Amino acid sequence: MLYNKPGRQINEQEMELAQAIINIGAVGFQDAIHFETAEARAGQLQVLGEIGREMTSTLDLEAALENAMLHTQRLLQVEACVLFLLDEMGEKLVLKASGGRHLRIRDVAIRIEEGIAGWVTRNQRPLIVNDVRANPLYQSAIDGQTGLLTTSVLCVPMERRDEVLGVIEAINHPRGTFTEADQQVLSSVASWAAIAVDNATLFQRVAEERSRLEATLVETVDSVVLTDTLGRIILINQAAGQVFRINPDRAAGRLASEVFADHALGDMLMDQEISLPTSQEITTPTERILYATISEVTDVGRVAVMQDITALKQIDRMRSQLLGTAAHDLKNPLNAIRLGADLLYDAPLNEQQRRALSMMQRATESMTNLITALLETIRVESTANVIYEPCQVNDLIRRAIEDLRPLAEAKKHKIVYKAPDESLLLMGDPSRLNSVMSNLLSNAIKFTKPAGQITISVEWDDEQATIRVKDNGPGIPEDEIPRVFEHLFRGRINVEDPDNPIEGTGLGLALAKTVIEQHGGHIWVESEEGKGSTFFFSLPREPTPKTGSLRKE
């Protein structure tokens, strides 16, 4: 304000100077206001950053939320800040954290159909109520639980992936009116809180799942070893510790190759070139025989699950010994019966006696063949180690054809075989593989009606060779296909004509399956009744031993 002195008027130049001074002061005042606002904003951002770091750097959810509410209450300078989480049923909001003085908040719960917090939860939108007495959503009963006299409320939802986890309320603004800026600040806190709640929930679920998994693995009767992606031991359960004589606690964190030094299991858990899943029989330092299966566990490492088959192996050996003893003991009386029958053959017999003698000779021959096949099956099954040497596929097939040519010609069969254009070698036991080839070809000849056709073919690639024996015989009924490789199984076609049954022991295909699997291969059949059968077996081009062993330390 400018005043005129008595006898003197303020001239126009003085008025311009005064206006200039006023303008400079106004700019300075505005700059001061802007500086104060910027400084306050920077302080808010700093506090929000601290809240975010605290809530995302700890899994102690309760402490993190309490500190966040305390910081937010001070930041907004409100009387209180409270945080509610939606319960598992999605029906109530339960108070989990609060910040402010003189609060008596314990176990407060609000139904989502009620109050300001309920409205925000249902609508997933923030709400500013600067005069709660004029808003129908306000419920004064809650003040009785909190000890507050509510006049204004700012409530924002806590959301994660479009799902409401809860709400945060700021109660009683110091100047009585919440603004959009206050809402932005509280929404930022709610975003951090939602991340913290989500992380803690996920961590809790993972921890619970891991606890259940570890309890299951530790208590299971199977031996279990779990490693990480680098081959370090994560878990050795009690059963594995006992059979390998290893302390699981002291093994944790060490490389599997160190823990299972000079053991096949260590190599299987560490070898990066091995194809998984893979299975192998192993022997432990306690002389237990385990059937181990090694599998890849995504984002974890590898797991070895090992079943103790020692008792099964012992039973199998006892079975083989019993059958072998019985077979040997039966051969002597059978030989005596056959010798007696041969001596009687030249004696003067009537027609009825000669028929009875022929029947006895056929039965003796059948029993002798069965015992011979049984002994061969026991021998092959009890010898797991295969002596590998180069085998020419063409030689195996041609030898079987030549050996069985008289039988094929007797039934006027045509055998079609086109040899491979190149020399095709396999690694295996020639005598055992020849028995497989002969068995399949012999079956095709026997079961195909006279003047039939049998086709043998070979397919191969860099990994394996597959041999196929196809006939145009009667085929195999669909319900019998799963059983054709079982011991002593003989199908309905075998006994169609009781007076002229097809000769066989029911052991040939079972023996073939054992031999092929010992070589690391696979055998199967495709057949349709009335349209013939095709038997296949595939063998790897390189040897893949069936079993390994662990030396006792």
C-alpha positions as CSV (number, residue, x, y, z in Angstrom):
1,M,0.0,0.0,0.0
2,L,1.2,3.5,-0.9
3,Y,0.3,6.6,1.1
4,N,0.4,10.3,-0.1
5,K,2.3,12.7,2.2
6,P,0.5,16.0,2.9
7,G,1.3,18.4,0.1
8,R,2.8,15.7,-2.1
9,Q,1.2,13.4,-4.7
10,I,2.6,10.0,-5.8
11,N,3.6,10.4,-9.4
12,E,3.3,7.9,-12.2
13,Q,6.9,6.8,-12.1
14,E,6.7,5.9,-8.5
15,M,3.5,3.9,-9.2
16,E,5.4,1.8,-11.9
17,L,8.3,1.2,-9.5
18,A,5.9,0.0,-6.8
19,Q,4.1,-2.3,-9.2
20,A,7.5,-3.8,-10.3
21,I,8.4,-4.5,-6.6
22,I,5.0,-6.2,-6.1
23,N,5.4,-8.3,-9.2
24,I,8.9,-9.5,-8.0
25,G,7.5,-10.3,-4.6
26,A,4.6,-12.3,-6.1
27,V,7.0,-14.4,-8.2
28,G,9.2,-15.1,-5.2
29,F,6.2,-16.1,-3.1
30,Q,5.0,-18.5,-5.9
31,D,8.5,-19.9,-6.2
32,A,8.6,-20.5,-2.5
33,I,5.2,-22.3,-2.6
34,H,6.4,-24.4,-5.6
35,F,9.7,-25.3,-3.8
36,E,7.8,-26.2,-0.7
37,T,5.4,-28.4,-2.7
38,A,8.3,-30.1,-4.6
39,E,10.1,-30.7,-1.4
40,A,7.0,-32.2,0.1
41,R,6.5,-34.4,-3.0
42,A,10.1,-35.5,-2.9
43,G,9.6,-36.4,0.8
44,Q,6.5,-38.4,-0.1
45,L,8.3,-40.3,-2.8
46,Q,11.1,-41.1,-0.5
47,V,8.7,-42.5,2.1
48,L,6.8,-44.5,-0.5
49,G,10.1,-45.9,-1.7
50,E,11.0,-46.9,1.9
51,I,7.6,-48.5,2.3
52,G,8.0,-50.5,-1.0
53,R,11.5,-51.7,-0.1
54,E,10.3,-52.8,3.4
55,M,7.3,-54.7,2.1
56,T,9.1,-56.4,-0.8
57,S,12.3,-57.3,1.1
58,T,10.8,-59.4,3.9
59,L,8.5,-62.4,4.2
60,D,7.4,-61.3,7.7
61,L,4.1,-60.0,6.4
62,E,2.6,-58.9,9.7
63,A,5.6,-56.7,10.6
64,A,5.9,-55.3,7.0
65,L,2.2,-54.3,7.0
66,E,2.3,-52.7,10.5
67,N,5.3,-50.6,9.5
68,A,3.7,-49.6,6.2
69,M,0.6,-48.4,8.0
70,L,2.7,-46.5,10.5
71,H,4.7,-44.8,7.7
72,T,1.5,-44.0,5.7
73,Q,-0.2,-42.5,8.8
74,R,2.7,-40.2,9.3
75,L,3.0,-39.4,5.6
76,L,-0.6,-38.3,5.2
77,Q,-0.7,-36.9,8.8
78,V,-4.0,-38.6,9.4
79,E,-5.3,-39.9,12.7
80,A,-5.0,-43.5,11.7
81,C,-4.3,-45.9,8.8
82,V,-5.8,-49.4,8.9
83,L,-5.4,-52.4,6.5
84,F,-8.1,-55.1,6.0
85,L,-7.6,-58.4,4.1
86,L,-10.3,-60.4,2.6
87,D,-10.8,-63.7,4.3
88,E,-10.5,-67.1,2.5
89,M,-14.2,-67.3,2.0
90,G,-14.4,-63.9,0.4
91,E,-17.1,-62.8,2.8
92,K,-15.4,-60.6,5.4
93,L,-12.7,-58.0,5.6
94,V,-10.4,-58.8,8.6
95,L,-8.2,-56.1,10.1
96,K,-4.5,-57.1,9.9
97,A,-2.5,-53.9,10.5
98,S,-2.9,-50.4,11.8
99,G,-0.9,-47.2,12.3
100,G,-1.7,-44.3,14.6
101,R,-1.9,-43.4,18.3
102,H,-4.5,-44.3,20.8
103,L,-5.9,-47.2,18.8
104,R,-7.8,-50.1,20.4
105,I,-8.1,-52.1,17.2
106,R,-8.2,-55.9,17.7
107,D,-10.0,-58.6,15.7
108,V,-12.2,-56.2,13.8
109,A,-14.1,-57.8,10.9
110,I,-16.5,-56.2,8.4
111,R,-18.8,-58.0,6.0
112,I,-18.2,-57.0,2.4
113,E,-21.9,-56.0,2.1
114,E,-21.4,-53.3,4.8
115,G,-19.7,-50.0,5.2
116,I,-17.3,-47.9,3.1
117,A,-14.6,-50.7,3.1
118,G,-17.2,-53.2,1.8
119,W,-18.3,-50.9,-1.0
120,V,-14.7,-50.3,-2.1
121,T,-14.1,-54.1,-2.1
122,R,-17.2,-54.9,-4.1
123,N,-16.7,-52.1,-6.7
124,Q,-12.9,-52.3,-6.8
125,R,-12.8,-48.4,-6.8
126,P,-11.3,-45.9,-4.3
127,L,-13.7,-43.7,-2.4
128,I,-13.3,-40.3,-0.6
129,V,-15.8,-39.5,2.1
130,N,-15.0,-36.1,3.6
131,D,-18.2,-36.0,5.7
132,V,-19.1,-39.5,7.0
133,R,-22.2,-38.3,8.8
134,A,-23.7,-37.4,5.4
135,N,-22.8,-40.7,3.7
136,P,-25.2,-43.7,4.1
137,L,-22.3,-46.2,3.8
138,Y,-20.8,-45.0,7.1
139,Q,-21.4,-47.3,10.1
140,S,-20.8,-45.6,13.5
141,A,-20.7,-49.0,15.2
142,I,-17.2,-49.5,13.9
143,D,-16.0,-46.5,15.9
144,G,-16.9,-48.3,19.0
145,Q,-14.5,-51.1,18.1
146,T,-11.6,-48.8,17.0
147,G,-11.9,-46.0,19.6
148,L,-11.9,-43.4,16.9
149,L,-14.4,-40.6,16.2
150,T,-14.5,-40.8,12.4
151,T,-15.2,-37.6,10.5
152,S,-13.5,-38.3,7.1
153,V,-12.3,-41.4,5.3
154,L,-10.2,-42.3,2.3
155,C,-10.5,-45.9,1.2
156,V,-8.6,-47.6,-1.6
157,P,-8.6,-51.3,-2.8
158,M,-5.6,-53.6,-2.7
159,E,-5.5,-55.4,-6.0
160,R,-3.3,-58.1,-7.6
161,R,-4.0,-59.5,-11.1
162,D,-7.5,-57.9,-11.1
163,E,-8.3,-59.6,-7.8
164,V,-9.1,-57.6,-4.6
165,L,-7.0,-58.8,-1.7
166,G,-8.3,-56.1,0.8
167,V,-8.5,-52.4,1.4
168,I,-6.6,-49.6,3.2
169,E,-8.3,-46.8,5.0
170,A,-6.9,-43.4,6.0
171,I,-9.1,-41.9,8.7
172,N,-9.6,-38.3,9.7
173,H,-7.6,-35.9,7.5
174,P,-5.9,-33.1,9.6
175,R,-7.6,-30.4,7.5
176,G,-10.8,-32.4,7.2
177,T,-10.7,-32.9,3.4
178,F,-8.9,-35.7,1.5
179,T,-7.8,-34.8,-2.0
180,E,-6.9,-36.7,-5.2
181,A,-3.3,-36.4,-4.3
182,D,-3.9,-38.2,-1.0
183,Q,-5.7,-40.9,-3.0
184,Q,-2.7,-41.4,-5.3
185,V,-0.4,-41.7,-2.3
186,L,-2.6,-44.3,-0.6
187,S,-3.1,-46.2,-3.8
188,S,0.7,-46.5,-4.2
189,V,0.9,-47.9,-0.7
190,A,-1.9,-50.3,-1.5
191,S,-0.1,-51.5,-4.6
192,W,3.0,-52.3,-2.6
193,A,0.9,-54.0,0.1
194,A,-0.8,-56.2,-2.5
195,I,2.6,-57.3,-3.8
196,A,3.8,-58.1,-0.3
197,V,0.6,-60.1,0.5
198,D,0.8,-62.0,-2.8
199,N,4.5,-62.8,-2.3
200,A,3.9,-63.9,1.3
201,T,1.0,-66.1,0.2
202,L,2.9,-67.7,-2.6
203,F,5.9,-68.3,-0.3
204,Q,3.6,-69.9,2.3
205,R,2.1,-72.2,-0.3
206,V,5.5,-73.2,-1.6
207,A,6.8,-73.8,1.9
208,E,3.7,-75.9,2.8
209,E,4.1,-77.9,-0.4
210,R,7.8,-78.4,0.2
211,S,7.2,-79.5,3.7
212,R,4.6,-82.0,2.7
213,L,6.8,-83.3,-0.1
214,E,9.8,-83.6,2.2
215,A,7.7,-85.4,4.8
216,T,6.5,-87.8,2.1
217,L,10.0,-88.4,0.7
218,V,11.6,-88.8,4.1
219,E,9.0,-91.3,5.3
220,T,8.5,-93.3,2.1
221,V,9.8,-96.9,2.1
222,D,11.5,-96.3,-1.3
223,S,15.0,-94.9,-1.3
224,V,14.9,-91.3,-2.7
225,V,17.8,-89.0,-3.6
226,L,17.2,-85.5,-4.9
227,T,19.8,-83.2,-6.4
228,D,19.9,-79.7,-7.8
229,T,20.8,-78.7,-11.4
230,L,24.5,-78.7,-10.5
231,G,24.3,-82.2,-9.0
232,R,24.5,-81.1,-5.4
233,I,22.5,-83.2,-2.9
234,I,19.2,-81.6,-1.8
235,L,17.7,-84.6,0.0
236,I,18.6,-88.1,0.9
237,N,15.7,-89.8,2.7
238,Q,16.0,-92.2,5.6
239,A,15.6,-95.3,3.5
240,A,18.4,-94.3,1.1
241,G,20.7,-93.3,4.0
242,Q,20.3,-96.8,5.5
243,V,20.9,-98.9,2.4
244,F,23.9,-96.7,1.3
245,R,25.2,-96.2,4.9
246,I,25.2,-92.4,4.4
247,N,24.4,-89.6,6.9
248,P,21.7,-87.5,5.0
249,D,22.5,-84.3,7.0
250,R,26.2,-84.5,6.3
251,A,25.6,-85.3,2.6
252,A,23.4,-82.2,2.0
253,G,25.0,-79.7,-0.3
254,R,27.8,-82.0,-1.6
255,L,28.1,-83.3,-5.1
256,A,26.4,-86.6,-5.8
257,S,29.7,-87.8,-7.4
258,E,31.4,-87.3,-4.0
259,V,28.6,-88.7,-1.9
260,F,28.3,-91.8,-4.1
261,A,32.0,-92.1,-5.1
262,D,32.7,-95.0,-7.5
263,H,29.0,-95.8,-7.4
264,A,26.8,-96.0,-10.6
265,L,24.2,-93.9,-8.8
266,G,26.6,-91.0,-8.6
267,D,27.3,-91.2,-12.4
268,M,23.6,-91.4,-13.2
269,L,22.9,-88.2,-11.1
270,M,25.8,-86.2,-12.6
271,D,26.1,-87.4,-16.2
272,Q,24.8,-84.6,-18.5
273,E,24.9,-86.9,-21.5
274,I,22.5,-89.5,-20.1
275,S,19.0,-89.7,-21.6
276,L,16.3,-89.3,-18.9
277,P,14.3,-90.9,-17.6
278,T,16.4,-94.1,-17.2
279,S,16.2,-97.2,-15.1
280,Q,18.9,-99.6,-13.9
281,E,19.4,-102.3,-11.2
282,I,22.1,-101.3,-8.7
283,T,23.6,-103.1,-5.7
284,T,24.3,-101.0,-2.5
285,P,27.1,-101.4,0.0
286,T,24.6,-103.2,2.2
287,E,24.2,-105.8,-0.6
288,R,20.6,-104.7,-1.3
289,I,19.4,-104.8,-4.9
290,L,17.5,-101.7,-5.9
291,Y,15.6,-100.9,-9.1
292,A,16.6,-97.2,-9.6
293,T,14.7,-94.8,-11.8
294,I,16.4,-91.4,-12.5
295,S,14.2,-88.6,-13.7
296,E,14.5,-84.8,-14.5
297,V,12.6,-82.4,-12.2
298,T,12.0,-79.1,-14.0
299,D,13.8,-76.1,-12.4
300,V,15.0,-78.4,-9.5
301,G,17.5,-81.0,-10.8
302,R,17.2,-84.8,-10.7
303,V,15.5,-87.4,-8.5
304,A,16.4,-91.0,-8.1
305,V,13.6,-93.2,-6.8
306,M,14.8,-96.7,-5.9
307,Q,12.7,-99.7,-5.0
308,D,14.2,-102.6,-3.0
309,I,13.8,-105.7,-5.1
310,T,16.2,-107.9,-3.1
311,A,13.4,-110.2,-1.9
312,L,11.9,-110.5,-5.4
313,K,15.4,-111.5,-6.7
314,Q,15.7,-114.1,-4.0
315,I,12.3,-115.5,-4.8
316,D,13.2,-115.6,-8.5
317,R,16.4,-117.4,-7.8
318,M,14.5,-119.9,-5.6
319,R,12.0,-120.4,-8.4
320,S,14.7,-121.0,-11.0
321,Q,16.5,-123.4,-8.7
322,L,13.3,-125.3,-8.0
323,L,12.3,-125.6,-11.6
324,G,15.8,-126.5,-12.6
325,T,16.0,-129.3,-10.0
326,A,12.6,-130.6,-11.0
327,A,13.4,-130.5,-14.7
328,H,16.7,-132.4,-14.1
329,D,14.9,-134.9,-11.9
330,L,12.2,-135.5,-14.5
331,K,14.7,-136.0,-17.4
332,N,16.1,-139.3,-16.0
333,P,12.7,-141.2,-15.7
334,L,11.6,-139.7,-19.0
335,N,14.8,-141.0,-20.7
336,A,14.1,-144.4,-19.2
337,I,10.5,-144.4,-20.5
338,R,11.7,-143.2,-24.0
339,L,14.3,-146.0,-24.1
340,G,11.8,-148.6,-23.1
341,A,9.3,-147.4,-25.8
342,D,12.1,-147.5,-28.4
343,L,12.9,-151.1,-27.4
344,L,9.2,-152.1,-27.6
345,Y,8.8,-150.5,-31.1
346,D,10.5,-153.6,-32.7
347,A,8.5,-156.1,-30.6
348,P,5.5,-158.0,-32.2
349,L,2.5,-155.8,-31.2
350,N,-1.1,-155.8,-32.3
351,E,-2.7,-152.6,-33.7
352,Q,-4.1,-151.4,-30.4
353,Q,-0.8,-151.9,-28.6
354,R,1.1,-150.1,-31.3
355,R,-1.2,-147.1,-31.2
356,A,-0.7,-146.9,-27.4
357,L,3.1,-147.1,-27.9
358,S,3.0,-144.3,-30.4
359,M,1.0,-142.2,-28.1
360,M,3.5,-142.8,-25.3
361,Q,6.4,-141.9,-27.5
362,R,4.7,-138.6,-28.6
363,A,3.9,-137.7,-25.0
364,T,7.5,-138.5,-23.9
365,E,8.9,-136.4,-26.7
366,S,6.6,-133.5,-25.8
367,M,7.6,-133.7,-22.2
368,T,11.3,-133.9,-23.1
369,N,10.9,-130.8,-25.3
370,L,9.1,-128.9,-22.6
371,I,11.8,-129.7,-20.0
372,T,14.6,-128.8,-22.5
373,A,12.8,-125.4,-23.2
374,L,12.3,-124.9,-19.5
375,L,16.0,-125.4,-18.7
376,E,17.0,-123.1,-21.5
377,T,14.6,-120.4,-20.2
378,I,16.0,-120.7,-16.7
379,R,19.6,-120.5,-18.0
380,V,18.9,-117.4,-20.1
381,E,16.9,-115.6,-17.4
382,S,19.5,-116.3,-14.7
383,T,22.3,-114.9,-16.8
384,A,21.8,-111.2,-17.0
385,N,25.2,-110.4,-18.5
386,V,25.3,-110.5,-22.3
387,I,28.6,-111.2,-24.1
388,Y,28.6,-108.6,-26.9
389,E,30.2,-109.3,-30.2
390,P,29.5,-108.1,-33.7
391,C,26.5,-109.9,-35.3
392,Q,25.7,-109.6,-39.0
393,V,21.9,-109.2,-39.3
394,N,21.8,-110.9,-42.7
395,D,23.6,-113.9,-41.3
396,L,21.2,-114.3,-38.4
397,I,18.2,-114.3,-40.7
398,R,19.7,-116.6,-43.4
399,R,20.8,-119.1,-40.8
400,A,17.3,-119.3,-39.3
401,I,15.8,-119.7,-42.8
402,E,18.3,-122.5,-43.7
403,D,17.8,-124.4,-40.4
404,L,14.0,-124.3,-40.9
405,R,13.8,-124.8,-44.6
406,P,12.8,-128.5,-44.4
407,L,9.9,-127.6,-42.1
408,A,8.8,-124.9,-44.5
409,E,9.1,-127.1,-47.5
410,A,7.1,-129.8,-45.8
411,K,4.2,-127.4,-45.6
412,K,4.9,-125.9,-49.0
413,H,5.4,-122.4,-47.6
414,K,7.1,-119.6,-49.5
415,I,9.6,-117.6,-47.4
416,V,10.3,-114.1,-48.8
417,Y,13.4,-112.2,-47.6
418,K,15.2,-109.4,-49.3
419,A,18.6,-108.8,-47.7
420,P,19.7,-105.2,-46.8
421,D,21.8,-103.5,-49.4
422,E,24.4,-102.6,-46.9
423,S,26.2,-104.6,-44.2
424,L,24.1,-104.2,-41.1
425,L,25.9,-105.0,-37.8
426,L,24.5,-105.4,-34.3
427,M,26.4,-105.9,-31.0
428,G,25.0,-108.9,-29.1
429,D,25.1,-112.6,-28.3
430,P,24.8,-114.4,-31.7
431,S,23.5,-117.7,-30.3
432,R,20.8,-116.0,-28.2
433,L,19.7,-113.7,-31.1
434,N,19.7,-116.7,-33.4
435,S,17.3,-118.5,-31.0
436,V,14.9,-115.5,-31.2
437,M,15.0,-115.4,-35.0
438,S,14.5,-119.2,-35.2
439,N,11.6,-119.1,-32.7
440,L,9.7,-116.4,-34.6
441,L,10.2,-118.1,-37.9
442,S,9.3,-121.5,-36.6
443,N,6.0,-120.2,-35.1
444,A,5.2,-118.6,-38.4
445,I,5.8,-121.8,-40.3
446,K,3.8,-123.9,-37.8
447,F,0.8,-121.7,-37.5
448,T,0.4,-120.8,-41.2
449,K,-1.8,-123.2,-43.2
450,P,0.0,-125.1,-46.1
451,A,1.1,-123.1,-49.1
452,G,1.3,-119.9,-47.1
453,Q,3.7,-117.0,-47.4
454,I,6.1,-115.7,-44.7
455,T,7.9,-112.4,-45.3
456,I,11.0,-111.3,-43.4
457,S,12.1,-107.7,-43.6
458,V,14.6,-105.3,-41.9
459,E,14.4,-101.6,-41.2
460,W,17.1,-99.5,-39.6
461,D,18.4,-96.1,-38.8
462,D,21.4,-94.7,-36.9
463,E,20.0,-95.8,-33.5
464,Q,18.4,-99.2,-34.0
465,A,17.5,-102.0,-36.3
466,T,14.0,-103.6,-36.5
467,I,13.3,-107.1,-37.8
468,R,9.8,-108.1,-38.9
469,V,8.4,-111.6,-39.4
470,K,5.0,-111.5,-41.1
471,D,2.7,-114.5,-41.9
472,N,-0.7,-115.0,-43.5
473,G,-1.8,-117.5,-40.9
474,P,-5.0,-117.5,-38.7
475,G,-3.9,-114.5,-36.6
476,I,-4.2,-114.1,-32.8
477,P,-7.5,-113.2,-31.0
478,E,-7.5,-109.7,-29.6
479,D,-7.9,-110.8,-26.0
480,E,-4.8,-113.1,-26.3
481,I,-2.4,-110.5,-27.7
482,P,-1.4,-109.1,-24.3
483,R,-0.5,-112.7,-23.1
484,V,1.5,-114.1,-26.0
485,F,4.9,-113.4,-24.3
486,E,3.9,-115.0,-21.0
487,H,5.5,-118.2,-19.8
488,L,3.6,-121.4,-20.7
489,F,0.8,-119.5,-22.5
490,R,-0.8,-121.4,-25.4
491,G,-3.6,-119.7,-27.3
492,R,-6.9,-121.2,-28.4
493,I,-5.6,-121.8,-32.0
494,N,-3.0,-124.2,-30.6
495,V,-5.7,-126.6,-29.4
496,E,-8.3,-126.1,-32.1
497,D,-7.9,-129.8,-33.2
498,P,-7.3,-131.9,-30.0
499,D,-6.4,-134.9,-32.3
500,N,-3.7,-132.9,-34.1
501,P,-2.5,-130.0,-31.8
502,I,0.2,-127.7,-33.0
503,E,3.4,-128.6,-31.2
504,G,4.9,-126.1,-28.7
505,T,5.8,-125.6,-25.1
506,G,4.5,-122.0,-24.6
507,L,8.0,-120.9,-23.6
508,G,9.5,-119.8,-26.9
509,L,8.1,-116.3,-27.0
510,A,8.8,-115.7,-23.3
511,L,12.4,-116.7,-23.9
512,A,12.6,-114.4,-27.0
513,K,11.3,-111.5,-24.9
514,T,13.9,-112.1,-22.2
515,V,16.7,-112.2,-24.7
516,I,15.6,-109.1,-26.5
517,E,15.2,-107.1,-23.3
518,Q,18.6,-108.3,-22.1
519,H,20.0,-106.7,-25.2
520,G,18.2,-103.4,-24.4
521,G,15.7,-104.0,-27.2
522,H,11.9,-104.4,-27.5
523,I,9.6,-107.1,-28.9
524,W,6.0,-106.8,-29.8
525,V,3.2,-108.2,-32.1
526,E,0.5,-106.9,-34.3
527,S,-2.2,-109.2,-35.3
528,E,-5.8,-109.5,-36.5
529,E,-7.7,-112.7,-36.3
530,G,-8.1,-114.3,-39.7
531,K,-5.5,-111.9,-41.3
532,G,-2.2,-113.2,-40.0
533,S,0.4,-111.9,-37.5
534,T,3.5,-109.8,-37.6
535,F,6.1,-110.1,-34.9
536,F,8.7,-107.3,-34.5
537,F,11.8,-106.9,-32.5
538,S,14.1,-103.9,-32.4
539,L,17.7,-103.8,-31.1
540,P,20.0,-100.9,-30.6
541,R,23.0,-100.5,-32.9
542,E,25.2,-100.0,-29.9
543,P,25.2,-102.2,-26.8
544,T,23.1,-101.0,-23.8
545,P,23.8,-103.3,-20.8
546,K,20.6,-104.0,-18.9
547,T,22.2,-104.0,-15.4
548,G,25.0,-102.4,-13.5
549,S,26.4,-103.0,-10.0
550,L,27.9,-101.0,-7.2
551,R,31.0,-102.3,-5.5
552,K,31.0,-102.5,-1.8
553,E,33.4,-100.0,-0.2
